[in-house]
Structures are given as structure tokens and as C-alpha cells.
Amino acid sequence: MNEKGNEYKIEFVSSAAKEFRNLSLAVRQHLEPIINKLSLNPRPFGVKKLEAKFEFFRIRSGAYRIIFKINDTDRKVLITRIGHRKDIYK
């Protein structure tokens, strides 16, 4: 269990924040706890490192994907993309 001081800060690039806002309320409510849990453990079970972009990670939830970078030095998780699996890798 992480102590409060060991949490990672969650940040969004502006385009990912817009993608998140444009999702339906139901999808946002489903994804929000998953994103918040990244602050406690940025590499939970099921996270995959993307091969094409080696510094990026992906977590999936149903048909949706969250693409992010982890900065262990600054203890930050930067969300770079959020979307449906049919659109996210384009």
C-alpha cells in the first residue's frame, strides 16, 4: 500500500482532456476510477508497454484505451490519449 507522499500526480495533455470530456457520461464515470488508481500504482496488472512508442503505456477497459507516460523521477503520470479502441491508435 502506498503512503500518501508516494502517490503519482495525474496530468492530462490538453488533447487528452478534450477527448475525455467528449466521452459519454457513462464512459467517463467508468474510466475515472481507473485513471485515479494510476496515482497509487502506475503499472497495475493489465498495463502494456506499447511497442511502437516504447515510452508509452496502455491500459484497457472494455472497448476504451488510456495511453499514458510514466515519469518515476517526478512521480507523474501523463495521460496522452483516451478513446475507443477503433480510434485510439490512428
PDB file of N, CA, C and O in Angstrom:
ATOM      1  N   MET A   1       0.843  -1.177   0.000  1.00  0.00           N
ATOM      2  CA  MET A   1       0.000   0.000   0.000  1.00  0.00           C
ATOM      3  C   MET A   1       0.890   1.242   0.000  1.00  0.00           C
ATOM      4  O   MET A   1       1.809   1.358   0.811  1.00  0.00           O
ATOM      5  N   ASN A   2       0.614   2.145  -0.895  1.00  0.00           N
ATOM      6  CA  ASN A   2       1.392   3.376  -0.973  1.00  0.00           C
ATOM      7  C   ASN A   2       1.001   4.346   0.126  1.00  0.00           C
ATOM      8  O   ASN A   2      -0.167   4.445   0.500  1.00  0.00           O
ATOM      9  N   GLU A   3       1.991   5.056   0.637  1.00  0.00           N
ATOM     10  CA  GLU A   3       1.708   6.134   1.569  1.00  0.00           C
ATOM     11  C   GLU A   3       1.307   7.352   0.761  1.00  0.00           C
ATOM     12  O   GLU A   3       1.616   7.435  -0.427  1.00  0.00           O
ATOM     13  N   LYS A   4       0.623   8.299   1.389  1.00  0.00           N
ATOM     14  CA  LYS A   4       0.124   9.487   0.701  1.00  0.00           C
ATOM     15  C   LYS A   4       1.232  10.211  -0.062  1.00  0.00           C
ATOM     16  O   LYS A   4       0.994  10.675  -1.177  1.00  0.00           O
ATOM     17  N   GLY A   5       2.416  10.320   0.495  1.00  0.00           N
ATOM     18  CA  GLY A   5       3.515  11.027  -0.146  1.00  0.00           C
ATOM     19  C   GLY A   5       4.109  10.293  -1.339  1.00  0.00           C
ATOM     20  O   GLY A   5       4.887  10.875  -2.095  1.00  0.00           O
ATOM     21  N   ASN A   6       3.755   9.020  -1.520  1.00  0.00           N
ATOM     22  CA  ASN A   6       4.304   8.236  -2.620  1.00  0.00           C
ATOM     23  C   ASN A   6       3.399   8.199  -3.837  1.00  0.00           C
ATOM     24  O   ASN A   6       3.709   7.507  -4.806  1.00  0.00           O
ATOM     25  N   GLU A   7       2.293   8.920  -3.814  1.00  0.00           N
ATOM     26  CA  GLU A   7       1.371   8.898  -4.938  1.00  0.00           C
ATOM     27  C   GLU A   7       1.946   9.649  -6.131  1.00  0.00           C
ATOM     28  O   GLU A   7       2.736  10.583  -5.986  1.00  0.00           O
ATOM     29  N   TYR A   8       1.525   9.213  -7.309  1.00  0.00           N
ATOM     30  CA  TYR A   8       1.885   9.885  -8.545  1.00  0.00           C
ATOM     31  C   TYR A   8       0.823  10.926  -8.853  1.00  0.00           C
ATOM     32  O   TYR A   8      -0.353  10.733  -8.548  1.00  0.00           O
ATOM     33  N   LYS A   9       1.236  12.018  -9.451  1.00  0.00           N
ATOM     34  CA  LYS A   9       0.301  13.057  -9.859  1.00  0.00           C
ATOM     35  C   LYS A   9      -0.214  12.711 -11.258  1.00  0.00           C
ATOM     36  O   LYS A   9       0.574  12.371 -12.140  1.00  0.00           O
ATOM     37  N   ILE A  10      -1.519  12.796 -11.461  1.00  0.00           N
ATOM     38  CA  ILE A  10      -2.128  12.522 -12.759  1.00  0.00           C
ATOM     39  C   ILE A  10      -2.275  13.846 -13.498  1.00  0.00           C
ATOM     40  O   ILE A  10      -2.856  14.796 -12.973  1.00  0.00           O
ATOM     41  N   GLU A  11      -1.748  13.904 -14.717  1.00  0.00           N
ATOM     42  CA  GLU A  11      -1.883  15.086 -15.564  1.00  0.00           C
ATOM     43  C   GLU A  11      -2.365  14.652 -16.940  1.00  0.00           C
ATOM     44  O   GLU A  11      -2.090  13.535 -17.378  1.00  0.00           O
ATOM     45  N   PHE A  12      -3.077  15.531 -17.612  1.00  0.00           N
ATOM     46  CA  PHE A  12      -3.576  15.283 -18.956  1.00  0.00           C
ATOM     47  C   PHE A  12      -2.952  16.284 -19.916  1.00  0.00           C
ATOM     48  O   PHE A  12      -2.831  17.462 -19.579  1.00  0.00           O
ATOM     49  N   VAL A  13      -2.549  15.837 -21.115  1.00  0.00           N
ATOM     50  CA  VAL A  13      -2.246  16.799 -22.163  1.00  0.00           C
ATOM     51  C   VAL A  13      -3.591  17.373 -22.580  1.00  0.00           C
ATOM     52  O   VAL A  13      -4.620  16.725 -22.386  1.00  0.00           O
ATOM     53  N   SER A  14      -3.607  18.572 -23.146  1.00  0.00           N
ATOM     54  CA  SER A  14      -4.880  19.237 -23.434  1.00  0.00           C
ATOM     55  C   SER A  14      -5.765  18.423 -24.377  1.00  0.00           C
ATOM     56  O   SER A  14      -6.985  18.398 -24.213  1.00  0.00           O
ATOM     57  N   SER A  15      -5.161  17.761 -25.359  1.00  0.00           N
ATOM     58  CA  SER A  15      -5.961  16.971 -26.299  1.00  0.00           C
ATOM     59  C   SER A  15      -6.604  15.762 -25.617  1.00  0.00           C
ATOM     60  O   SER A  15      -7.725  15.390 -25.962  1.00  0.00           O
ATOM     61  N   ALA A  16      -5.915  15.145 -24.657  1.00  0.00           N
ATOM     62  CA  ALA A  16      -6.483  14.012 -23.922  1.00  0.00           C
ATOM     63  C   ALA A  16      -7.600  14.477 -22.998  1.00  0.00           C
ATOM     64  O   ALA A  16      -8.595  13.772 -22.828  1.00  0.00           O
ATOM     65  N   ALA A  17      -7.449  15.647 -22.404  1.00  0.00           N
ATOM     66  CA  ALA A  17      -8.513  16.199 -21.557  1.00  0.00           C
ATOM     67  C   ALA A  17      -9.760  16.446 -22.391  1.00  0.00           C
ATOM     68  O   ALA A  17     -10.875  16.188 -21.935  1.00  0.00           O
ATOM     69  N   LYS A  18      -9.582  16.940 -23.602  1.00  0.00           N
ATOM     70  CA  LYS A  18     -10.717  17.177 -24.503  1.00  0.00           C
ATOM     71  C   LYS A  18     -11.363  15.853 -24.909  1.00  0.00           C
ATOM     72  O   LYS A  18     -12.588  15.741 -24.946  1.00  0.00           O
ATOM     73  N   GLU A  19     -10.530  14.844 -25.216  1.00  0.00           N
ATOM     74  CA  GLU A  19     -11.066  13.525 -25.560  1.00  0.00           C
ATOM     75  C   GLU A  19     -11.902  12.969 -24.403  1.00  0.00           C
ATOM     76  O   GLU A  19     -12.970  12.398 -24.620  1.00  0.00           O
ATOM     77  N   PHE A  20     -11.411  13.139 -23.186  1.00  0.00           N
ATOM     78  CA  PHE A  20     -12.122  12.647 -22.008  1.00  0.00           C
ATOM     79  C   PHE A  20     -13.455  13.377 -21.835  1.00  0.00           C
ATOM     80  O   PHE A  20     -14.481  12.747 -21.578  1.00  0.00           O
ATOM     81  N   ARG A  21     -13.440  14.697 -21.976  1.00  0.00           N
ATOM     82  CA  ARG A  21     -14.671  15.483 -21.835  1.00  0.00           C
ATOM     83  C   ARG A  21     -15.710  15.113 -22.894  1.00  0.00           C
ATOM     84  O   ARG A  21     -16.910  15.198 -22.633  1.00  0.00           O
ATOM     85  N   ASN A  22     -15.267  14.706 -24.079  1.00  0.00           N
ATOM     86  CA  ASN A  22     -16.178  14.382 -25.167  1.00  0.00           C
ATOM     87  C   ASN A  22     -16.786  12.984 -25.067  1.00  0.00           C
ATOM     88  O   ASN A  22     -17.687  12.647 -25.836  1.00  0.00           O
ATOM     89  N   LEU A  23     -16.308  12.175 -24.135  1.00  0.00           N
ATOM     90  CA  LEU A  23     -16.886  10.847 -23.938  1.00  0.00           C
ATOM     91  C   LEU A  23     -18.241  10.979 -23.248  1.00  0.00           C
ATOM     92  O   LEU A  23     -18.514  11.979 -22.585  1.00  0.00           O
ATOM     93  N   SER A  24     -19.081   9.969 -23.408  1.00  0.00           N
ATOM     94  CA  SER A  24     -20.383   9.990 -22.729  1.00  0.00           C
ATOM     95  C   SER A  24     -20.167   9.960 -21.213  1.00  0.00           C
ATOM     96  O   SER A  24     -19.120   9.533 -20.726  1.00  0.00           O
ATOM     97  N   LEU A  25     -21.166  10.417 -20.494  1.00  0.00           N
ATOM     98  CA  LEU A  25     -21.073  10.448 -19.031  1.00  0.00           C
ATOM     99  C   LEU A  25     -20.820   9.052 -18.470  1.00  0.00           C
ATOM    100  O   LEU A  25     -20.014   8.885 -17.556  1.00  0.00           O
ATOM    101  N   ALA A  26     -21.500   8.065 -19.010  1.00  0.00           N
ATOM    102  CA  ALA A  26     -21.340   6.694 -18.516  1.00  0.00           C
ATOM    103  C   ALA A  26     -19.904   6.204 -18.701  1.00  0.00           C
ATOM    104  O   ALA A  26     -19.351   5.560 -17.810  1.00  0.00           O
ATOM    105  N   VAL A  27     -19.304   6.500 -19.841  1.00  0.00           N
ATOM    106  CA  VAL A  27     -17.922   6.067 -20.109  1.00  0.00           C
ATOM    107  C   VAL A  27     -16.966   6.822 -19.202  1.00  0.00           C
ATOM    108  O   VAL A  27     -16.037   6.224 -18.658  1.00  0.00           O
ATOM    109  N   ARG A  28     -17.172   8.123 -19.027  1.00  0.00           N
ATOM    110  CA  ARG A  28     -16.314   8.908 -18.129  1.00  0.00           C
ATOM    111  C   ARG A  28     -16.378   8.368 -16.701  1.00  0.00           C
ATOM    112  O   ARG A  28     -15.353   8.249 -16.030  1.00  0.00           O
ATOM    113  N   GLN A  29     -17.585   8.042 -16.241  1.00  0.00           N
ATOM    114  CA  GLN A  29     -17.735   7.515 -14.886  1.00  0.00           C
ATOM    115  C   GLN A  29     -17.074   6.150 -14.744  1.00  0.00           C
ATOM    116  O   GLN A  29     -16.621   5.786 -13.658  1.00  0.00           O
ATOM    117  N   HIS A  30     -17.017   5.398 -15.833  1.00  0.00           N
ATOM    118  CA  HIS A  30     -16.357   4.093 -15.814  1.00  0.00           C
ATOM    119  C   HIS A  30     -14.832   4.238 -15.794  1.00  0.00           C
ATOM    120  O   HIS A  30     -14.145   3.502 -15.086  1.00  0.00           O
ATOM    121  N   LEU A  31     -14.307   5.191 -16.574  1.00  0.00           N
ATOM    122  CA  LEU A  31     -12.857   5.355 -16.709  1.00  0.00           C
ATOM    123  C   LEU A  31     -12.220   6.155 -15.573  1.00  0.00           C
ATOM    124  O   LEU A  31     -11.044   5.959 -15.267  1.00  0.00           O
ATOM    125  N   GLU A  32     -12.968   7.038 -14.955  1.00  0.00           N
ATOM    126  CA  GLU A  32     -12.390   7.913 -13.924  1.00  0.00           C
ATOM    127  C   GLU A  32     -11.733   7.149 -12.776  1.00  0.00           C
ATOM    128  O   GLU A  32     -10.618   7.504 -12.396  1.00  0.00           O
ATOM    129  N   PRO A  33     -12.364   6.112 -12.198  1.00  0.00           N
ATOM    130  CA  PRO A  33     -11.677   5.379 -11.117  1.00  0.00           C
ATOM    131  C   PRO A  33     -10.410   4.672 -11.592  1.00  0.00           C
ATOM    132  O   PRO A  33      -9.451   4.537 -10.832  1.00  0.00           O
ATOM    133  N   ILE A  34     -10.404   4.225 -12.833  1.00  0.00           N
ATOM    134  CA  ILE A  34      -9.215   3.560 -13.384  1.00  0.00           C
ATOM    135  C   ILE A  34      -8.067   4.554 -13.477  1.00  0.00           C
ATOM    136  O   ILE A  34      -6.931   4.243 -13.118  1.00  0.00           O
ATOM    137  N   ILE A  35      -8.373   5.751 -13.961  1.00  0.00           N
ATOM    138  CA  ILE A  35      -7.353   6.801 -14.069  1.00  0.00           C
ATOM    139  C   ILE A  35      -6.856   7.187 -12.676  1.00  0.00           C
ATOM    140  O   ILE A  35      -5.652   7.338 -12.468  1.00  0.00           O
ATOM    141  N   ASN A  36      -7.770   7.346 -11.730  1.00  0.00           N
ATOM    142  CA  ASN A  36      -7.374   7.741 -10.370  1.00  0.00           C
ATOM    143  C   ASN A  36      -6.493   6.689  -9.705  1.00  0.00           C
ATOM    144  O   ASN A  36      -5.596   7.039  -8.937  1.00  0.00           O
ATOM    145  N   LYS A  37      -6.728   5.418  -9.982  1.00  0.00           N
ATOM    146  CA  LYS A  37      -5.915   4.350  -9.395  1.00  0.00           C
ATOM    147  C   LYS A  37      -4.479   4.366  -9.919  1.00  0.00           C
ATOM    148  O   LYS A  37      -3.577   3.835  -9.271  1.00  0.00           O
ATOM    149  N   LEU A  38      -4.262   4.975 -11.093  1.00  0.00           N
ATOM    150  CA  LEU A  38      -2.895   5.087 -11.617  1.00  0.00           C
ATOM    151  C   LEU A  38      -2.013   5.921 -10.692  1.00  0.00           C
ATOM    152  O   LEU A  38      -0.791   5.773 -10.709  1.00  0.00           O
ATOM    153  N   SER A  39      -2.612   6.794  -9.886  1.00  0.00           N
ATOM    154  CA  SER A  39      -1.818   7.599  -8.956  1.00  0.00           C
ATOM    155  C   SER A  39      -1.215   6.735  -7.848  1.00  0.00           C
ATOM    156  O   SER A  39      -0.166   7.068  -7.296  1.00  0.00           O
ATOM    157  N   LEU A  40      -1.878   5.634  -7.528  1.00  0.00           N
ATOM    158  CA  LEU A  40      -1.366   4.732  -6.499  1.00  0.00           C
ATOM    159  C   LEU A  40      -0.411   3.690  -7.068  1.00  0.00           C
ATOM    160  O   LEU A  40       0.567   3.306  -6.426  1.00  0.00           O
ATOM    161  N   ASN A  41      -0.712   3.240  -8.289  1.00  0.00           N
ATOM    162  CA  ASN A  41       0.112   2.230  -8.948  1.00  0.00           C
ATOM    163  C   ASN A  41       0.052   2.465 -10.455  1.00  0.00           C
ATOM    164  O   ASN A  41      -0.904   2.036 -11.101  1.00  0.00           O
ATOM    165  N   PRO A  42       1.051   3.135 -11.029  1.00  0.00           N
ATOM    166  CA  PRO A  42       1.003   3.438 -12.454  1.00  0.00           C
ATOM    167  C   PRO A  42       1.255   2.223 -13.357  1.00  0.00           C
ATOM    168  O   PRO A  42       1.148   2.324 -14.579  1.00  0.00           O
ATOM    169  N   ARG A  43       1.585   1.093 -12.762  1.00  0.00           N
ATOM    170  CA  ARG A  43       1.816  -0.123 -13.550  1.00  0.00           C
ATOM    171  C   ARG A  43       0.993  -1.293 -12.985  1.00  0.00           C
ATOM    172  O   ARG A  43       1.552  -2.315 -12.587  1.00  0.00           O
ATOM    173  N   PRO A  44      -0.344  -1.132 -12.954  1.00  0.00           N
ATOM    174  CA  PRO A  44      -1.163  -2.220 -12.416  1.00  0.00           C
ATOM    175  C   PRO A  44      -1.206  -3.406 -13.373  1.00  0.00           C
ATOM    176  O   PRO A  44      -0.752  -3.314 -14.513  1.00  0.00           O
ATOM    177  N   PHE A  45      -1.754  -4.510 -12.900  1.00  0.00           N
ATOM    178  CA  PHE A  45      -1.925  -5.684 -13.745  1.00  0.00           C
ATOM    179  C   PHE A  45      -2.738  -5.280 -14.972  1.00  0.00           C
ATOM    180  O   PHE A  45      -3.756  -4.600 -14.852  1.00  0.00           O
ATOM    181  N   GLY A  46      -2.289  -5.698 -16.138  1.00  0.00           N
ATOM    182  CA  GLY A  46      -3.003  -5.407 -17.371  1.00  0.00           C
ATOM    183  C   GLY A  46      -2.421  -4.252 -18.169  1.00  0.00           C
ATOM    184  O   GLY A  46      -2.787  -4.061 -19.328  1.00  0.00           O
ATOM    185  N   VAL A  47      -1.519  -3.474 -17.570  1.00  0.00           N
ATOM    186  CA  VAL A  47      -0.885  -2.381 -18.306  1.00  0.00           C
ATOM    187  C   VAL A  47       0.133  -2.971 -19.265  1.00  0.00           C
ATOM    188  O   VAL A  47       0.911  -3.850 -18.893  1.00  0.00           O
ATOM    189  N   LYS A  48       0.125  -2.487 -20.495  1.00  0.00           N
ATOM    190  CA  LYS A  48       1.070  -2.956 -21.510  1.00  0.00           C
ATOM    191  C   LYS A  48       1.928  -1.800 -21.985  1.00  0.00           C
ATOM    192  O   LYS A  48       1.457  -0.671 -22.118  1.00  0.00           O
ATOM    193  N   LYS A  49       3.172  -2.092 -22.234  1.00  0.00           N
ATOM    194  CA  LYS A  49       4.069  -1.122 -22.845  1.00  0.00           C
ATOM    195  C   LYS A  49       3.837  -1.195 -24.350  1.00  0.00           C
ATOM    196  O   LYS A  49       3.836  -2.283 -24.927  1.00  0.00           O
ATOM    197  N   LEU A  50       3.639  -0.036 -24.991  1.00  0.00           N
ATOM    198  CA  LEU A  50       3.397  -0.033 -26.429  1.00  0.00           C
ATOM    199  C   LEU A  50       4.708  -0.215 -27.172  1.00  0.00           C
ATOM    200  O   LEU A  50       5.695   0.456 -26.872  1.00  0.00           O
ATOM    201  N   GLU A  51       4.720  -1.112 -28.133  1.00  0.00           N
ATOM    202  CA  GLU A  51       5.951  -1.411 -28.862  1.00  0.00           C
ATOM    203  C   GLU A  51       6.376  -0.269 -29.767  1.00  0.00           C
ATOM    204  O   GLU A  51       7.554   0.085 -29.813  1.00  0.00           O
ATOM    205  N   ALA A  52       5.426   0.308 -30.484  1.00  0.00           N
ATOM    206  CA  ALA A  52       5.767   1.357 -31.443  1.00  0.00           C
ATOM    207  C   ALA A  52       6.271   2.617 -30.741  1.00  0.00           C
ATOM    208  O   ALA A  52       7.122   3.332 -31.270  1.00  0.00           O
ATOM    209  N   LYS A  53       5.755   2.877 -29.578  1.00  0.00           N
ATOM    210  CA  LYS A  53       6.147   4.054 -28.800  1.00  0.00           C
ATOM    211  C   LYS A  53       6.622   3.553 -27.447  1.00  0.00           C
ATOM    212  O   LYS A  53       5.837   3.480 -26.502  1.00  0.00           O
ATOM    213  N   PHE A  54       7.874   3.214 -27.347  1.00  0.00           N
ATOM    214  CA  PHE A  54       8.390   2.470 -26.207  1.00  0.00           C
ATOM    215  C   PHE A  54       8.230   3.179 -24.870  1.00  0.00           C
ATOM    216  O   PHE A  54       8.253   2.513 -23.835  1.00  0.00           O
ATOM    217  N   GLU A  55       8.070   4.498 -24.843  1.00  0.00           N
ATOM    218  CA  GLU A  55       7.932   5.183 -23.564  1.00  0.00           C
ATOM    219  C   GLU A  55       6.467   5.316 -23.138  1.00  0.00           C
ATOM    220  O   GLU A  55       6.174   5.870 -22.078  1.00  0.00           O
ATOM    221  N   PHE A  56       5.556   4.810 -23.962  1.00  0.00           N
ATOM    222  CA  PHE A  56       4.130   4.910 -23.665  1.00  0.00           C
ATOM    223  C   PHE A  56       3.579   3.582 -23.158  1.00  0.00           C
ATOM    224  O   PHE A  56       4.058   2.507 -23.519  1.00  0.00           O
ATOM    225  N   PHE A  57       2.561   3.688 -22.313  1.00  0.00           N
ATOM    226  CA  PHE A  57       1.873   2.526 -21.771  1.00  0.00           C
ATOM    227  C   PHE A  57       0.404   2.612 -22.128  1.00  0.00           C
ATOM    228  O   PHE A  57      -0.110   3.685 -22.443  1.00  0.00           O
ATOM    229  N   ARG A  58      -0.268   1.471 -22.077  1.00  0.00           N
ATOM    230  CA  ARG A  58      -1.680   1.399 -22.402  1.00  0.00           C
ATOM    231  C   ARG A  58      -2.404   0.565 -21.359  1.00  0.00           C
ATOM    232  O   ARG A  58      -1.939  -0.502 -20.959  1.00  0.00           O
ATOM    233  N   ILE A  59      -3.541   1.070 -20.931  1.00  0.00           N
ATOM    234  CA  ILE A  59      -4.426   0.267 -20.097  1.00  0.00           C
ATOM    235  C   ILE A  59      -5.768   0.237 -20.803  1.00  0.00           C
ATOM    236  O   ILE A  59      -6.225   1.249 -21.335  1.00  0.00           O
ATOM    237  N   ARG A  60      -6.387  -0.910 -20.805  1.00  0.00           N
ATOM    238  CA  ARG A  60      -7.661  -1.028 -21.493  1.00  0.00           C
ATOM    239  C   ARG A  60      -8.776  -1.303 -20.502  1.00  0.00           C
ATOM    240  O   ARG A  60      -8.577  -1.919 -19.455  1.00  0.00           O
ATOM    241  N   SER A  61      -9.936  -0.831 -20.863  1.00  0.00           N
ATOM    242  CA  SER A  61     -11.132  -1.081 -20.074  1.00  0.00           C
ATOM    243  C   SER A  61     -12.281  -1.227 -21.062  1.00  0.00           C
ATOM    244  O   SER A  61     -12.780  -0.242 -21.607  1.00  0.00           O
ATOM    245  N   GLY A  62     -12.683  -2.441 -21.278  1.00  0.00           N
ATOM    246  CA  GLY A  62     -13.710  -2.694 -22.284  1.00  0.00           C
ATOM    247  C   GLY A  62     -13.185  -2.297 -23.646  1.00  0.00           C
ATOM    248  O   GLY A  62     -12.103  -2.726 -24.048  1.00  0.00           O
ATOM    249  N   ALA A  63     -13.941  -1.485 -24.356  1.00  0.00           N
ATOM    250  CA  ALA A  63     -13.542  -1.049 -25.697  1.00  0.00           C
ATOM    251  C   ALA A  63     -12.713   0.229 -25.664  1.00  0.00           C
ATOM    252  O   ALA A  63     -12.357   0.755 -26.719  1.00  0.00           O
ATOM    253  N   TYR A  64     -12.399   0.737 -24.477  1.00  0.00           N
ATOM    254  CA  TYR A  64     -11.681   2.005 -24.364  1.00  0.00           C
ATOM    255  C   TYR A  64     -10.244   1.787 -23.925  1.00  0.00           C
ATOM    256  O   TYR A  64      -9.923   0.835 -23.214  1.00  0.00           O
ATOM    257  N   ARG A  65      -9.386   2.702 -24.373  1.00  0.00           N
ATOM    258  CA  ARG A  65      -7.965   2.640 -24.073  1.00  0.00           C
ATOM    259  C   ARG A  65      -7.500   3.964 -23.489  1.00  0.00           C
ATOM    260  O   ARG A  65      -7.971   5.030 -23.884  1.00  0.00           O
ATOM    261  N   ILE A  66      -6.582   3.883 -22.554  1.00  0.00           N
ATOM    262  CA  ILE A  66      -5.939   5.057 -21.972  1.00  0.00           C
ATOM    263  C   ILE A  66      -4.448   4.906 -22.246  1.00  0.00           C
ATOM    264  O   ILE A  66      -3.826   3.937 -21.812  1.00  0.00           O
ATOM    265  N   ILE A  67      -3.880   5.865 -22.964  1.00  0.00           N
ATOM    266  CA  ILE A  67      -2.455   5.859 -23.306  1.00  0.00           C
ATOM    267  C   ILE A  67      -1.775   6.896 -22.403  1.00  0.00           C
ATOM    268  O   ILE A  67      -2.260   8.018 -22.259  1.00  0.00           O
ATOM    269  N   PHE A  68      -0.652   6.508 -21.799  1.00  0.00           N
ATOM    270  CA  PHE A  68      -0.006   7.416 -20.860  1.00  0.00           C
ATOM    271  C   PHE A  68       1.496   7.161 -20.782  1.00  0.00           C
ATOM    272  O   PHE A  68       2.001   6.122 -21.205  1.00  0.00           O
ATOM    273  N   LYS A  69       2.187   8.151 -20.225  1.00  0.00           N
ATOM    274  CA  LYS A  69       3.621   8.062 -19.952  1.00  0.00           C
ATOM    275  C   LYS A  69       3.804   8.118 -18.440  1.00  0.00           C
ATOM    276  O   LYS A  69       3.015   8.743 -17.731  1.00  0.00           O
ATOM    277  N   ILE A  70       4.841   7.466 -17.962  1.00  0.00           N
ATOM    278  CA  ILE A  70       5.154   7.475 -16.532  1.00  0.00           C
ATOM    279  C   ILE A  70       6.509   8.145 -16.331  1.00  0.00           C
ATOM    280  O   ILE A  70       7.494   7.783 -16.975  1.00  0.00           O
ATOM    281  N   ASN A  71       6.548   9.114 -15.443  1.00  0.00           N
ATOM    282  CA  ASN A  71       7.799   9.763 -15.065  1.00  0.00           C
ATOM    283  C   ASN A  71       8.039   9.424 -13.595  1.00  0.00           C
ATOM    284  O   ASN A  71       7.469  10.049 -12.701  1.00  0.00           O
ATOM    285  N   ASP A  72       8.889   8.427 -13.361  1.00  0.00           N
ATOM    286  CA  ASP A  72       9.152   7.982 -11.985  1.00  0.00           C
ATOM    287  C   ASP A  72       9.945   9.007 -11.186  1.00  0.00           C
ATOM    288  O   ASP A  72       9.794   9.089  -9.967  1.00  0.00           O
ATOM    289  N   THR A  73      10.774   9.777 -11.845  1.00  0.00           N
ATOM    290  CA  THR A  73      11.585  10.778 -11.142  1.00  0.00           C
ATOM    291  C   THR A  73      10.700  11.850 -10.528  1.00  0.00           C
ATOM    292  O   THR A  73      10.851  12.189  -9.354  1.00  0.00           O
ATOM    293  N   ASP A  74       9.765  12.391 -11.329  1.00  0.00           N
ATOM    294  CA  ASP A  74       8.866  13.450 -10.847  1.00  0.00           C
ATOM    295  C   ASP A  74       7.564  12.902 -10.265  1.00  0.00           C
ATOM    296  O   ASP A  74       6.726  13.660  -9.778  1.00  0.00           O
ATOM    297  N   ARG A  75       7.400  11.553 -10.321  1.00  0.00           N
ATOM    298  CA  ARG A  75       6.211  10.881  -9.818  1.00  0.00           C
ATOM    299  C   ARG A  75       4.948  11.436 -10.476  1.00  0.00           C
ATOM    300  O   ARG A  75       4.011  11.875  -9.810  1.00  0.00           O
ATOM    301  N   LYS A  76       4.959  11.397 -11.824  1.00  0.00           N
ATOM    302  CA  LYS A  76       3.819  11.885 -12.611  1.00  0.00           C
ATOM    303  C   LYS A  76       3.389  10.837 -13.623  1.00  0.00           C
ATOM    304  O   LYS A  76       4.208  10.091 -14.159  1.00  0.00           O
ATOM    305  N   VAL A  77       2.092  10.796 -13.871  1.00  0.00           N
ATOM    306  CA  VAL A  77       1.513  10.003 -14.945  1.00  0.00           C
ATOM    307  C   VAL A  77       0.867  11.007 -15.887  1.00  0.00           C
ATOM    308  O   VAL A  77      -0.023  11.758 -15.488  1.00  0.00           O
ATOM    309  N   LEU A  78       1.319  11.019 -17.142  1.00  0.00           N
ATOM    310  CA  LEU A  78       0.809  11.962 -18.129  1.00  0.00           C
ATOM    311  C   LEU A  78      -0.092  11.216 -19.100  1.00  0.00           C
ATOM    312  O   LEU A  78       0.380  10.393 -19.884  1.00  0.00           O
ATOM    313  N   ILE A  79      -1.390  11.502 -19.050  1.00  0.00           N
ATOM    314  CA  ILE A  79      -2.367  10.889 -19.954  1.00  0.00           C
ATOM    315  C   ILE A  79      -2.264  11.609 -21.288  1.00  0.00           C
ATOM    316  O   ILE A  79      -2.437  12.825 -21.359  1.00  0.00           O
ATOM    317  N   THR A  80      -1.978  10.847 -22.359  1.00  0.00           N
ATOM    318  CA  THR A  80      -1.797  11.471 -23.670  1.00  0.00           C
ATOM    319  C   THR A  80      -2.937  11.199 -24.643  1.00  0.00           C
ATOM    320  O   THR A  80      -3.157  11.986 -25.563  1.00  0.00           O
ATOM    321  N   ARG A  81      -3.664  10.101 -24.459  1.00  0.00           N
ATOM    322  CA  ARG A  81      -4.805   9.777 -25.327  1.00  0.00           C
ATOM    323  C   ARG A  81      -5.818   8.980 -24.531  1.00  0.00           C
ATOM    324  O   ARG A  81      -5.458   8.187 -23.661  1.00  0.00           O
ATOM    325  N   ILE A  82      -7.099   9.197 -24.838  1.00  0.00           N
ATOM    326  CA  ILE A  82      -8.188   8.397 -24.281  1.00  0.00           C
ATOM    327  C   ILE A  82      -9.211   8.235 -25.386  1.00  0.00           C
ATOM    328  O   ILE A  82      -9.629   9.215 -26.003  1.00  0.00           O
ATOM    329  N   GLY A  83      -9.613   7.003 -25.637  1.00  0.00           N
ATOM    330  CA  GLY A  83     -10.634   6.821 -26.659  1.00  0.00           C
ATOM    331  C   GLY A  83     -10.991   5.377 -26.905  1.00  0.00           C
ATOM    332  O   GLY A  83     -10.470   4.461 -26.269  1.00  0.00           O
ATOM    333  N   HIS A  84     -11.899   5.201 -27.851  1.00  0.00           N
ATOM    334  CA  HIS A  84     -12.353   3.876 -28.257  1.00  0.00           C
ATOM    335  C   HIS A  84     -11.221   3.173 -28.993  1.00  0.00           C
ATOM    336  O   HIS A  84     -10.419   3.812 -29.673  1.00  0.00           O
ATOM    337  N   ARG A  85     -11.165   1.877 -28.854  1.00  0.00           N
ATOM    338  CA  ARG A  85     -10.067   1.102 -29.454  1.00  0.00           C
ATOM    339  C   ARG A  85      -9.997   1.253 -30.963  1.00  0.00           C
ATOM    340  O   ARG A  85      -8.911   1.125 -31.530  1.00  0.00           O
ATOM    341  N   LYS A  86     -11.111   1.520 -31.640  1.00  0.00           N
ATOM    342  CA  LYS A  86     -11.092   1.672 -33.100  1.00  0.00           C
ATOM    343  C   LYS A  86     -10.419   2.972 -33.538  1.00  0.00           C
ATOM    344  O   LYS A  86      -9.974   3.090 -34.679  1.00  0.00           O
ATOM    345  N   ASP A  87     -10.346   3.941 -32.634  1.00  0.00           N
ATOM    346  CA  ASP A  87      -9.791   5.252 -32.981  1.00  0.00           C
ATOM    347  C   ASP A  87      -8.449   5.563 -32.329  1.00  0.00           C
ATOM    348  O   ASP A  87      -7.712   6.416 -32.823  1.00  0.00           O
ATOM    349  N   ILE A  88      -8.129   4.911 -31.265  1.00  0.00           N
ATOM    350  CA  ILE A  88      -7.028   5.350 -30.396  1.00  0.00           C
ATOM    351  C   ILE A  88      -5.643   5.218 -31.035  1.00  0.00           C
ATOM    352  O   ILE A  88      -4.756   6.013 -30.723  1.00  0.00           O
ATOM    353  N   TYR A  89      -5.435   4.256 -31.903  1.00  0.00           N
ATOM    354  CA  TYR A  89      -4.087   4.035 -32.448  1.00  0.00           C
ATOM    355  C   TYR A  89      -3.861   4.713 -33.792  1.00  0.00           C
ATOM    356  O   TYR A  89      -2.827   4.502 -34.425  1.00  0.00           O
ATOM    357  N   LYS A  90      -4.809   5.516 -34.229  1.00  0.00           N
ATOM    358  CA  LYS A  90      -4.672   6.197 -35.532  1.00  0.00           C
ATOM    359  C   LYS A  90      -3.787   7.406 -35.424  1.00  0.00           C
ATOM    360  O   LYS A  90      -3.560   8.096 -36.418  1.00  0.00           O
TER     361      LYS A  90
END
